[in-house]
């Protein structure tokens, strides 16, 4: 039987981070999966996936990032990371959760699964703390936005000066996500780009902790984080032998319909990383864990994990 429990832990700067844990009520786990969720969602959206992993004798942990879910709700800061170094602080929060996991299961291998924004955070994590992990899975990641990212960061700086860092920014929201639905016309909702499964899209829309327009401060942090993770001098800090799996839908606009994911793959190979693989799911959109072929995705992830569990 799967047992889910919830807890909070406090960061060094005094923020209470909400977290969830899924496990069997008995038995020895084969590995731990730590999940980093995406933008404008929360960790409990991964309940189905977590329960599938637990059925294969894994334990799953994950937290609501700053500005998201119950963490953001308690801070009264939905859509906002922090006043300074927000992207880095969220990565350090993930590292703090890893420390908790290691105390509870000191001899069990840990794998990191990051989706979308969570994949960007995970890419920074493995630059800083890759030696703490047995592998990482990056779902729905994207490539280096280049000059457009720099322009977006400048716009975010101007928005912060005009309106403040915590004020929602429809302009930046539109610049970032405005084109994502265009490939799926005629569209039923503004979130059709997430999945072909209409029920899953509706669940996202109905979830009070999903969607919404994020702040200029958040976008400044995120775009700054993208600059950091795509620098070659940071990529080479990733342990060369760390197993990395890139997964995406072939129609995922975040990954540029695979182009951005392949750019990330190439940048990793050029940096000398030895164990990087990828798989694309034909016609799938952004949230492959909530797609019409999610059973196939679950099986592929579990198969990959089994390869690396000693």
Rosetta silent file (secondary structure, phi, psi, omega in degrees, C-alpha in Angstrom):
SEQUENCE: XXXXXXXXXXXXXXXXXXXXXXXXXXXXXXXXXXXXXXXXXXXXXXXXXXXXXXXXXXXXXXXXXXXXXXXXXXXXXXXXXXXXXXXXXXXXXXXXXXXXXXXXXXXXXXXXXXXXXXXXXXXXXXXXXXXXXXXXXXXXXXXXXXXXXXXXXXXXXXXXXXXXXXXXXXXXXXXXXXXXXXXXXXXXXXXXXXXXXXXXXXXXXXXXXXXXXXXXXXXXXXXXXXXXXXXXXXXXXXXXXXXXXXXXXXXXXXXXXXXXXXXXXXXXXXXXXXXXXXXXXXXXXXXXXXXXXXXXXXXXXXXXXXXXXX
SCORE:     score description
SCORE:     0.000 S_00000001
   1 L     0.000  135.442 -179.756    0.000    0.000    0.000 S_00000001
   2 E   -82.706  130.935  178.552    1.323    3.465   -0.909 S_00000001
   3 E  -113.648  124.766  175.076    1.663    5.885    1.979 S_00000001
   4 E  -109.220  134.882  176.757    1.896    9.624    1.306 S_00000001
   5 E  -131.668  155.200 -179.905    3.019   12.034    3.992 S_00000001
   6 E  -121.831  146.450  179.981    3.568   15.774    4.029 S_00000001
   7 E  -153.848  169.296  174.171    6.142   17.787    5.955 S_00000001
   8 E  -126.455  152.218  171.000    7.914   21.131    5.956 S_00000001
   9 E  -134.259  152.605 -175.609   11.559   22.047    6.327 S_00000001
  10 E  -104.137  135.382  178.921   13.076   25.440    6.962 S_00000001
  11 L   -82.080  170.045 -179.087   15.777   27.001    4.800 S_00000001
  12 L   -64.765  -24.621  177.785   18.771   28.923    6.109 S_00000001
  13 L   -96.549   15.979  169.290   17.013   32.200    5.264 S_00000001
  14 L    86.059   17.262  179.730   13.944   31.203    7.274 S_00000001
  15 L   -93.650  132.305  175.400   11.520   30.035    4.563 S_00000001
  16 E   -85.470  117.714 -178.132    9.225   27.081    5.329 S_00000001
  17 E  -102.190  124.787  177.114    9.249   24.724    2.342 S_00000001
  18 E   -80.448  137.693 -179.879    6.329   22.313    1.904 S_00000001
  19 E  -140.506  158.097  176.484    7.272   18.784    0.809 S_00000001
  20 E  -126.528  153.117  178.102    5.659   15.424    0.076 S_00000001
  21 E  -137.778  133.372  176.104    6.918   11.865    0.389 S_00000001
  22 E  -119.048  133.057 -179.189    5.499    8.687   -1.165 S_00000001
  23 E  -157.747  163.176  171.052    6.581    5.230    0.027 S_00000001
  24 E   -76.420  152.851 -178.163    5.422    1.674    0.657 S_00000001
  25 L   -76.249   -4.341  174.732    4.352    0.984    4.197 S_00000001
  26 L  -159.439  164.894  178.795    7.036   -1.716    4.419 S_00000001
  27 L   103.044  164.912 -179.887   10.106   -3.020    2.599 S_00000001
  28 L   -99.975  124.731 -178.355   13.538   -1.688    1.633 S_00000001
  29 L   -70.474  147.073  177.114   13.573    0.886   -1.215 S_00000001
  30 L   -82.517  -30.865  179.945   15.721    0.268   -4.274 S_00000001
  31 E  -165.662  165.869  176.217   16.279    3.979   -4.907 S_00000001
  32 E  -110.819  136.180  172.908   14.956    7.450   -4.126 S_00000001
  33 E  -112.989  118.894  175.404   13.460    9.733   -6.786 S_00000001
  34 E  -101.503  125.707 -175.013   13.505   13.439   -5.963 S_00000001
  35 E  -105.275  133.905  170.901   11.131   15.483   -8.148 S_00000001
  36 E  -111.791  112.262 -174.615   11.515   19.152   -9.086 S_00000001
  37 L   -77.357  172.626 -177.074    8.181   20.387  -10.462 S_00000001
  38 L   -90.430 -177.654  179.463    7.612   22.979  -13.180 S_00000001
  39 L   -67.814  143.357  173.838    6.469   26.600  -13.224 S_00000001
  40 L    58.081   38.584  172.479    2.950   27.460  -12.076 S_00000001
  41 L  -149.141 -160.560 -175.894    2.225   24.013  -10.618 S_00000001
  42 L  -158.263  167.348 -169.365    3.072   22.043   -7.465 S_00000001
  43 H   -66.488  -32.238 -175.896    4.487   18.729   -6.272 S_00000001
  44 H   -73.071   -6.426  169.598    1.172   16.946   -5.605 S_00000001
  45 H   -67.601  -13.766 -177.445    0.381   17.054   -9.344 S_00000001
  46 H   -96.231   16.547 -175.379    2.934   14.213   -9.527 S_00000001
  47 H   -58.991  -46.568 -179.180    0.857   11.884   -7.362 S_00000001
  48 H   -61.474  -46.911  179.416    0.069    9.349  -10.133 S_00000001
  49 H   -61.422  -44.845 -179.669    3.674    9.218  -11.275 S_00000001
  50 H   -61.476  -42.168 -179.464    4.931    8.924   -7.698 S_00000001
  51 H   -66.777  -34.620  175.860    2.569    6.048   -6.946 S_00000001
  52 H   -65.406  -41.228  178.006    3.720    4.216  -10.066 S_00000001
  53 H   -64.928  -41.845  179.134    7.329    4.613   -8.948 S_00000001
  54 H   -62.873  -34.760  178.207    6.492    3.401   -5.441 S_00000001
  55 H   -63.026  -19.928  177.138    4.849    0.298   -6.965 S_00000001
  56 L   -99.112   16.701  175.533    8.323   -0.478   -8.358 S_00000001
  57 L    72.053   34.730  169.136    9.837   -0.172   -4.867 S_00000001
  58 E  -103.790  158.945  167.283   11.123    3.390   -5.116 S_00000001
  59 E  -108.573  143.254 -177.152   10.548    6.169   -2.601 S_00000001
  60 E  -122.352  132.542  173.406    9.597    9.588   -3.979 S_00000001
  61 E  -124.508  154.705  172.123   10.215   13.007   -2.461 S_00000001
  62 E  -171.542  157.459 -179.876    9.488   16.467   -3.795 S_00000001
  63 E  -127.939  156.450  168.962    8.807   19.994   -2.605 S_00000001
  64 L   -78.907  119.494 -179.609    6.735   22.977   -3.643 S_00000001
  65 L   -64.339  162.381  171.388    9.287   25.540   -4.811 S_00000001
  66 L   -52.905  139.937  179.238    9.272   29.090   -3.519 S_00000001
  67 L    79.094    5.383 -175.593    6.448   31.031   -5.132 S_00000001
  68 L  -134.932  149.403  171.018    4.513   27.830   -5.840 S_00000001
  69 H    52.495 -141.319 -175.999    1.870   25.681   -4.199 S_00000001
  70 H   -71.578  -27.581  174.832    1.670   25.515   -0.425 S_00000001
  71 H   -64.200  -51.319 -179.634    5.151   27.031   -0.025 S_00000001
  72 H   -65.318  -36.290 -179.487    4.180   30.116   -2.028 S_00000001
  73 H   -64.356  -43.936 -179.877    0.755   30.275   -0.404 S_00000001
  74 H   -66.692  -35.047  179.274    2.234   30.333    3.104 S_00000001
  75 H   -79.981   -9.207 -172.933    4.761   32.987    2.056 S_00000001
  76 L    56.324   44.578 -174.764    1.994   34.979    0.314 S_00000001
  77 L  -141.114   39.166  176.794    4.299   35.050   -2.690 S_00000001
  78 L   -57.860  128.844  178.805    2.735   32.962   -5.452 S_00000001
  79 L    86.961   14.227 -177.436    4.633   33.767   -8.648 S_00000001
  80 L  -145.254  130.361 -179.063    7.721   35.192   -6.918 S_00000001
  81 L   -80.418  -68.675 -173.821   10.948   33.462   -5.862 S_00000001
  82 L  -165.415  165.386 -179.510   12.919   35.849   -3.639 S_00000001
  83 L   -69.802  -30.119  179.874   14.223   39.397   -3.343 S_00000001
  84 L  -141.224  140.635  172.333   17.752   38.295   -4.311 S_00000001
  85 L    52.530   44.824 -174.918   19.247   35.288   -6.135 S_00000001
  86 H   -59.949  -45.896 -178.037   15.861   33.575   -6.421 S_00000001
  87 H   -60.716  -46.618 -179.278   16.868   30.897   -8.931 S_00000001
  88 H   -64.958  -36.669 -179.767   19.937   29.889   -6.898 S_00000001
  89 H   -65.549  -37.592  178.811   17.923   29.830   -3.666 S_00000001
  90 H   -66.262  -38.193  176.189   15.394   27.411   -5.142 S_00000001
  91 H   -63.440  -41.786  178.329   18.266   25.122   -6.198 S_00000001
  92 H   -65.437  -33.559  174.420   19.656   25.301   -2.647 S_00000001
  93 H   -60.620  -43.015  177.897   16.187   24.388   -1.318 S_00000001
  94 H   -61.706  -39.963  178.199   16.334   21.257   -3.482 S_00000001
  95 H   -64.424  -36.588  177.823   19.784   20.495   -2.056 S_00000001
  96 H   -63.829  -40.244  176.505   18.369   20.863    1.458 S_00000001
  97 H   -64.217  -39.607  176.164   15.704   18.274    0.635 S_00000001
  98 H   -58.762  -39.865  179.170   18.436   15.955   -0.662 S_00000001
  99 H   -62.536  -39.727  177.067   20.207   16.331    2.690 S_00000001
 100 H   -63.650  -44.197  179.078   17.012   15.288    4.485 S_00000001
 101 H   -59.043  -44.905 -177.691   16.677   12.285    2.168 S_00000001
 102 H   -64.721  -33.951  177.208   20.278   11.236    2.851 S_00000001
 103 H   -67.997  -37.420 -177.769   19.723   11.403    6.604 S_00000001
 104 H   -80.508  -28.610 -177.569   16.624    9.208    6.310 S_00000001
 105 L  -139.941   71.569 -170.898   18.144    6.798    3.755 S_00000001
 106 L   -63.287  -24.104 -175.221   21.941    7.113    3.947 S_00000001
 107 L  -108.041    9.583 -174.065   22.766    4.094    1.779 S_00000001
 108 L  -102.912  131.093  179.527   20.107    4.470   -0.946 S_00000001
 109 L   -63.978  145.929 -178.401   20.927    5.944   -4.386 S_00000001
 110 E  -118.134  129.853  174.304   19.148    9.190   -5.289 S_00000001
 111 E  -114.225  142.839  178.750   17.942   10.167   -8.761 S_00000001
 112 E  -106.797  130.589  175.705   16.655   13.634   -9.619 S_00000001
 113 E  -117.193  119.611  179.288   13.671   14.133  -11.936 S_00000001
 114 E  -123.552  131.104  179.020   13.038   17.690  -13.123 S_00000001
 115 E  -111.528  132.317  173.353   10.211   18.844  -15.358 S_00000001
 116 L    54.717 -119.532  175.214   10.175   22.107  -17.356 S_00000001
 117 H   -53.302  -37.185  177.348   11.287   24.866  -14.949 S_00000001
 118 H   -62.850  -28.803  176.156   12.228   21.991  -12.664 S_00000001
 119 H   -71.363  -36.202  177.216   14.513   20.678  -15.411 S_00000001
 120 H   -66.696  -43.007  175.855   16.274   24.069  -15.542 S_00000001
 121 H   -61.634  -40.008  179.952   16.683   24.027  -11.766 S_00000001
 122 H   -67.136  -33.787  177.429   17.949   20.451  -11.992 S_00000001
 123 H   -66.606  -33.806  173.605   20.477   21.444  -14.625 S_00000001
 124 H   -72.546  -39.706  179.316   21.887   23.991  -12.191 S_00000001
 125 H   -55.107  -47.154 -176.352   21.719   21.441   -9.377 S_00000001
 126 H   -73.596  -17.572  171.962   23.949   18.980  -11.224 S_00000001
 127 H   -73.074  -31.929 -177.025   26.443   21.756  -11.950 S_00000001
 128 H   -97.322  -38.794 -170.582   26.734   22.402   -8.217 S_00000001
 129 H  -132.782   26.438 -176.007   25.877   19.093   -6.538 S_00000001
 130 H   -58.020  -25.448 -179.444   25.978   16.434   -9.255 S_00000001
 131 H   -71.810   -7.975  178.287   28.174   14.206   -7.102 S_00000001
 132 H   -84.162   -9.120 -169.963   25.209   13.731   -4.736 S_00000001
 133 L  -116.917  157.206  173.102   23.194   11.865   -7.374 S_00000001
 134 L   -96.952   -9.964  178.276   23.163    8.547   -9.201 S_00000001
 135 E   172.184  166.200  179.768   21.435   10.065  -12.246 S_00000001
 136 E  -141.715  139.228  176.518   19.121   12.797  -13.501 S_00000001
 137 E  -116.287  125.798 -178.990   16.072   12.826  -15.783 S_00000001
 138 E  -111.679  112.649 -176.960   15.191   16.089  -17.537 S_00000001
 139 E  -107.591  131.321  175.304   11.620   16.260  -18.829 S_00000001
 140 L    61.469   37.375  179.251   10.330   19.049  -21.059 S_00000001
 141 L   -83.250  177.830 -178.486   13.540   21.044  -20.954 S_00000001
 142 L  -138.667  173.630 -179.508   14.560   23.714  -23.459 S_00000001
 143 L   -90.186 -175.156  178.443   17.583   25.152  -25.200 S_00000001
 144 L   -71.785  119.418 -179.677   19.539   28.350  -24.693 S_00000001
 145 L   -71.374  -11.743  175.087   17.199   31.286  -25.492 S_00000001
 146 L    59.746 -133.421 -175.184   20.255   33.350  -26.466 S_00000001
 147 H   -62.186  -33.347  179.611   19.596   36.969  -27.383 S_00000001
 148 H   -65.940  -34.143  176.564   15.847   36.611  -26.758 S_00000001
 149 H   -66.705  -39.982  178.435   16.574   35.578  -23.196 S_00000001
 150 H   -65.949  -40.511  177.031   18.771   38.631  -22.684 S_00000001
 151 H   -62.684  -45.087  178.737   16.055   40.886  -24.125 S_00000001
 152 H   -59.729  -39.004  179.191   13.487   39.279  -21.848 S_00000001
 153 H   -66.779  -37.444  176.037   15.723   39.846  -18.837 S_00000001
 154 H   -64.465  -42.542  177.822   16.083   43.534  -19.787 S_00000001
 155 H   -61.872  -42.248  178.716   12.306   43.849  -20.097 S_00000001
 156 H   -61.146  -41.098  178.495   11.944   42.195  -16.687 S_00000001
 157 H   -61.184  -41.947  178.769   14.400   44.705  -15.175 S_00000001
 158 H   -66.182  -40.168  178.037   12.370   47.591  -16.594 S_00000001
 159 H   -63.175  -38.856  179.267    9.124   46.064  -15.298 S_00000001
 160 H   -63.689  -43.368  179.720   10.664   45.714  -11.836 S_00000001
 161 H   -64.724  -36.950 -176.525   11.688   49.380  -11.830 S_00000001
 162 H   -79.338  -43.362 -169.199    8.234   50.484  -13.000 S_00000001
 163 H  -119.388  -13.047 -175.278    5.946   48.183  -11.022 S_00000001
 164 L    97.840  153.736 -174.545    8.062   46.322   -8.483 S_00000001
 165 L   -69.306  -25.577 -175.230    9.392   42.775   -8.510 S_00000001
 166 L   -90.780   -7.112 -176.339    6.306   41.141   -7.024 S_00000001
 167 L   -76.339  129.889  177.178    3.772   42.608   -9.451 S_00000001
 168 E   -55.822  141.964 -175.960    2.349   40.132  -12.008 S_00000001
 169 L  -119.598   92.460  175.239    3.643   40.856  -15.507 S_00000001
 170 H   -58.307  -32.603 -179.937    1.174   40.119  -18.340 S_00000001
 171 H   -62.638  -50.816 -179.541    3.777   41.478  -20.770 S_00000001
 172 H   -68.985  -34.404  175.895    6.452   38.959  -19.807 S_00000001
 173 H   -60.315  -42.987 -179.993    3.869   36.192  -19.571 S_00000001
 174 H   -70.679  -39.041  177.926    2.823   36.896  -23.145 S_00000001
 175 H   -62.890  -34.716 -176.940    6.409   37.188  -24.379 S_00000001
 176 H   -82.997  -46.524 -170.775    7.218   33.821  -22.803 S_00000001
 177 H  -112.829   -6.626 -172.065    4.069   31.775  -23.422 S_00000001
 178 L   -57.654  -30.718 -176.553    2.069   33.765  -25.960 S_00000001
 179 L   -93.593   -6.827 -170.808    3.128   31.691  -28.950 S_00000001
 180 L   -63.465  -32.775 -175.308    2.892   28.243  -27.344 S_00000001
 181 L   -86.269  -11.595 -171.883   -0.716   27.565  -28.324 S_00000001
 182 H   -59.529  -35.204 -176.784   -0.418   28.742  -31.933 S_00000001
 183 H   -71.762   -9.797 -173.141    0.628   25.343  -33.282 S_00000001
 184 H  -114.369   19.986  177.165   -2.535   23.733  -31.893 S_00000001
 185 L   -66.552  145.104   -4.260   -5.252   25.888  -33.480 S_00000001
 186 L   -73.109  134.890 -175.833   -8.179   25.685  -33.266 S_00000001
 187 L   -96.513  149.483  178.445   -7.607   25.642  -29.521 S_00000001
 188 L   -91.313  -36.824  179.831  -10.085   24.726  -26.811 S_00000001
 189 L  -138.702  174.117  176.675   -8.210   26.453  -23.957 S_00000001
 190 L   -80.474   -1.575 -179.535   -5.134   28.629  -23.522 S_00000001
 191 L  -117.435   23.329  178.658   -3.295   25.602  -22.142 S_00000001
 192 H   -59.703  -25.777 -178.320   -3.795   23.120  -24.989 S_00000001
 193 H   -67.336  -13.321 -179.321   -0.008   23.089  -25.442 S_00000001
 194 H   -72.598  -41.033 -172.631    0.364   21.162  -22.183 S_00000001
 195 L  -165.027  153.424  172.332   -1.184   17.860  -23.309 S_00000001
 196 L   -77.312  -15.357 -178.263   -3.415   16.125  -25.842 S_00000001
 197 L   -83.050  105.521 -175.371   -5.403   14.761  -22.890 S_00000001
 198 H   -62.258  -34.198  179.493   -8.253   17.249  -22.438 S_00000001
 199 H   -63.950  -39.034  178.905   -9.090   15.944  -18.962 S_00000001
 200 H   -68.324  -39.100  177.029   -5.552   16.649  -17.779 S_00000001
 201 H   -62.097  -43.000  179.271   -5.658   20.156  -19.252 S_00000001
 202 H   -64.320  -38.633  177.336   -8.967   20.778  -17.465 S_00000001
 203 H   -61.931  -40.515  177.470   -7.510   19.526  -14.178 S_00000001
 204 H   -60.602  -47.550 -178.226   -4.657   21.998  -14.576 S_00000001
 205 H   -63.531  -36.705 -177.097   -7.069   24.873  -15.232 S_00000001
 206 H   -80.291  -13.603 -176.859   -9.257   23.920  -12.257 S_00000001
 207 L   -78.928  120.819 -177.738   -6.294   23.613   -9.858 S_00000001
 208 L   -64.376  -19.517  179.076   -5.994   26.797   -7.739 S_00000001
 209 L   -97.603   12.668  179.126   -2.210   26.332   -7.543 S_00000001
 210 L  -118.054  152.595  178.254   -1.753   26.065  -11.329 S_00000001
 211 L    76.166 -155.309 -178.749   -1.508   28.723  -13.996 S_00000001
 212 L    90.253  164.440 -179.923   -1.648   32.409  -13.210 S_00000001
 213 L  -101.267  121.764 -175.596    0.531   35.305  -14.314 S_00000001
 214 L   -86.121  167.913 -171.797    3.919   35.372  -12.620 S_00000001
 215 E   -81.759  161.309  174.878    5.875   38.397  -11.471 S_00000001
 216 H   -61.506  -36.992  178.127    8.557   40.406  -13.235 S_00000001
 217 H   -62.134  -41.299  177.695   10.930   39.370  -10.445 S_00000001
 218 H   -61.383  -48.925 -177.769   10.269   35.708  -11.163 S_00000001
 219 H   -63.284  -36.342  176.933   10.928   36.103  -14.882 S_00000001
 220 H   -62.403  -43.724  177.971   14.138   38.009  -14.163 S_00000001
 221 H   -63.620  -46.369 -176.853   15.288   35.156  -11.925 S_00000001
 222 H   -63.927  -46.757 -179.102   14.291   32.454  -14.392 S_00000001
 223 H   -66.745  -34.346  174.080   15.932   34.110  -17.404 S_00000001
 224 H   -65.717  -38.637  176.764   19.044   34.760  -15.346 S_00000001
 225 H   -63.384  -39.023  177.993   19.057   31.094  -14.380 S_00000001
 226 H   -63.245  -37.729  175.798   18.832   30.062  -18.025 S_00000001
 227 H   -60.369  -45.486 -176.614   21.928   32.148  -18.762 S_00000001
 228 H   -63.299  -47.856 -173.088   23.821   30.424  -15.949 S_00000001
 229 H   -71.686  -19.398 -177.830   22.923   26.837  -16.857 S_00000001
 230 L   -95.839   -0.941  177.098   23.813   27.288  -20.533 S_00000001
 231 L   -75.249  132.866 -177.874   27.335   28.649  -19.969 S_00000001
 232 H   -58.314  -39.126 -177.790   29.978   26.152  -21.060 S_00000001
 233 H   -65.440  -20.498  174.997   32.124   26.908  -18.002 S_00000001
 234 H   -90.249  -36.081  179.279   29.212   25.761  -15.805 S_00000001
 235 H   -60.934  -37.728 -178.353   28.235   22.754  -17.906 S_00000001
 236 L   -69.712   -8.732  176.080   31.745   21.299  -17.560 S_00000001
 237 L   -79.619  -13.656  177.702   31.234   21.242  -13.769 S_00000001
 238 L   -68.346  133.061  178.144   28.701   18.413  -14.180 S_00000001
 239 L   -54.213  129.110 -171.465   30.338   15.070  -13.263 S_00000001
 240 L   -60.233  -30.370 -175.474   31.399   13.511  -16.567 S_00000001
 241 L   -96.878    2.721 -178.503   30.000   10.080  -15.740 S_00000001
 242 L   -65.774  123.054  177.380   26.633   11.218  -14.344 S_00000001
 243 L   -68.116  130.334 -179.053   23.840    9.446  -16.280 S_00000001
 244 E  -130.203  128.497  177.116   21.473   11.994  -17.867 S_00000001
 245 E  -118.291  124.463  176.911   18.208   11.218  -19.676 S_00000001
 246 E  -104.173  125.594 -179.788   16.409   13.895  -21.722 S_00000001
 247 E  -127.288  138.868  178.915   12.718   13.261  -22.443 S_00000001
 248 E  -161.693  157.372  170.284   10.287   15.454  -24.412 S_00000001
 249 E   -78.818  146.580 -179.940    7.274   15.470  -26.660 S_00000001
 250 L   -69.139  -16.521  178.603    7.991   16.098  -30.330 S_00000001
 251 L  -113.054   30.877  179.276    5.375   18.887  -30.224 S_00000001
 252 L   -87.550  113.889 -178.157    6.589   20.509  -27.022 S_00000001
 253 L   -68.593  -25.438  179.047    6.964   24.270  -27.644 S_00000001
 254 L   -63.416  -37.594  178.353    9.171   24.708  -24.557 S_00000001
 255 L   -92.187   13.551  179.186   11.766   22.484  -26.218 S_00000001
 256 L    61.200   37.367 -177.691   11.272   24.092  -29.616 S_00000001
 257 L    53.510   47.731  176.712    9.677   20.886  -30.964 S_00000001
 258 L    88.467  -20.623 -175.317   12.868   18.968  -29.994 S_00000001
 259 H   -62.001  -43.604 -179.843   15.360   21.558  -31.353 S_00000001
 260 H   -67.821  -36.652  178.785   16.108   23.074  -27.959 S_00000001
 261 H   -65.128  -42.191  178.943   16.431   19.655  -26.328 S_00000001
 262 H   -65.762  -33.930  175.537   18.916   18.572  -28.982 S_00000001
 263 H   -63.072  -41.194  177.865   20.909   21.777  -28.401 S_00000001
 264 H   -64.191  -44.917  177.512   21.122   20.870  -24.726 S_00000001
 265 H   -56.559  -47.833 -178.996   22.188   17.329  -25.611 S_00000001
 266 H   -63.970  -39.703  179.641   24.921   18.643  -27.925 S_00000001
 267 H   -64.704  -34.576  177.571   26.166   21.128  -25.325 S_00000001
 268 H   -69.959  -42.530  179.414   26.489   18.273  -22.821 S_00000001
 269 H   -65.021  -40.909  179.445   28.337   16.043  -25.258 S_00000001
 270 H   -65.169  -26.394  179.014   30.680   18.894  -26.211 S_00000001
 271 L   -82.681   -1.057  176.800   31.436   19.388  -22.513 S_00000001
 272 L    91.111   12.227  176.669   32.629   15.780  -22.295 S_00000001
 273 L   -70.383  133.296 -166.679   29.654   14.239  -20.509 S_00000001
 274 L   -95.632  -18.591 -171.538   29.818   10.521  -21.220 S_00000001
 275 L  -133.605   69.421 -179.756   26.340    9.154  -20.513 S_00000001
 276 E  -119.145  125.216  177.920   23.672   11.389  -22.048 S_00000001
 277 E  -131.577  163.101  178.842   20.679    9.954  -23.912 S_00000001
 278 E  -144.373  157.872  173.185   17.377   11.322  -25.167 S_00000001
 279 E  -146.978  137.242  176.778   13.981   10.160  -26.349 S_00000001
 280 E  -113.716  141.707 -179.901   11.168   12.053  -28.057 S_00000001
 281 E  -104.664  117.216 -173.374    7.511   11.007  -28.007 S_00000001
 282 L   -57.577  125.213  176.527    5.812   11.542  -31.352 S_00000001
 283 L    70.374   -2.711  177.040    3.074   14.230  -31.266 S_00000001
 284 L   -71.777  153.217 -176.769    3.237   14.513  -27.462 S_00000001
 285 L  -102.888 -144.152 -166.938    3.159   18.012  -26.008 S_00000001
 286 L   -75.754  -46.800 -174.167    4.779   19.550  -22.936 S_00000001
 287 L   -92.305   84.092 -174.543    3.620   17.475  -19.971 S_00000001
 288 H   -66.484  -23.347  176.912    4.654   13.976  -21.002 S_00000001
 289 H   -73.734  -15.534  179.782    3.703   12.587  -17.577 S_00000001
 290 H  -118.260   22.448 -178.235    0.115   13.731  -18.256 S_00000001
 291 L   -89.112  171.116 -179.624   -0.034   12.808  -21.934 S_00000001
 292 L   -65.854  -20.453  178.766   -2.229   10.244  -23.665 S_00000001
 293 L  -108.624   30.389 -175.732    0.819    7.930  -23.811 S_00000001
 294 H   -60.469  -29.375  178.428    1.876    8.454  -20.187 S_00000001
 295 H   -61.103  -41.738  176.456    1.973    4.693  -19.548 S_00000001
 296 H   -62.774  -42.309 -179.626    4.741    4.392  -22.155 S_00000001
 297 H   -63.487  -46.151  178.285    6.610    7.312  -20.568 S_00000001
 298 H   -56.400  -46.570 -178.131    6.365    5.762  -17.080 S_00000001
 299 H   -62.230  -41.346  179.636    7.710    2.441  -18.399 S_00000001
 300 H   -63.992  -41.599  179.946   10.638    4.119  -20.140 S_00000001
 301 H   -64.616  -45.871 -179.487   11.590    6.040  -17.004 S_00000001
 302 H   -64.776  -39.997  177.229   11.425    2.940  -14.819 S_00000001
 303 H   -60.327  -44.718  179.760   13.437    0.944  -17.375 S_00000001
 304 H   -63.659  -43.779  179.025   16.152    3.632  -17.399 S_00000001
 305 H   -61.088  -40.608 -178.808   16.257    3.769  -13.599 S_00000001
 306 H   -61.754  -30.600  179.767   16.596    0.000  -13.400 S_00000001
 307 H   -63.757  -35.776 -171.521   19.702    0.133  -15.578 S_00000001
 308 H  -100.784    0.834  176.682   21.513    2.363  -13.105 S_00000001
 309 L   -87.922  115.568 -176.505   20.454    0.809   -9.798 S_00000001
 310 L   -80.217    0.000    0.000   23.313   -1.326   -8.608 S_00000001
